[in-house]
């Protein structure tokens, strides 16, 4: 009986080694994939944050461009800014036609 049991155990041993190697390989693959998945999530979060930051800076840029346009073309805006800095607008000399 011992010979039969020993022969049976010898036949199972190669499968046990292959099973252990397979399980270790599977665990290694899962570990690598989990790390890659974690990094993907982090990169996705960073990407979303950068998109929001780009949107905010773009809005600010448009606002500043609009302000520049009004400062170049609207005398009322220029007057408001001059007053804000505590300055006075220079008096304009208006020529009046005289009929003599």
Number of C-alpha atoms within 10 A of each C-alpha: 6 7 8 9 9 10 11 11 11 11 10 10 11 10 11 11 11 11 12 11 12 12 12 12 12 12 12 12 12 12 12 12 12 12 12 12 12 12 12 12 12 12 12 12 12 12 12 12 12 12 12 12 12 12 12 11 12 12 12 12 12 11 12 12 12 12 14 12 12 14 16 11 11 12 11 11 15 15 14 12 13 13 12 10 8 8 10 10 9 6 6 6 6 6 6 6 6 5 4 3
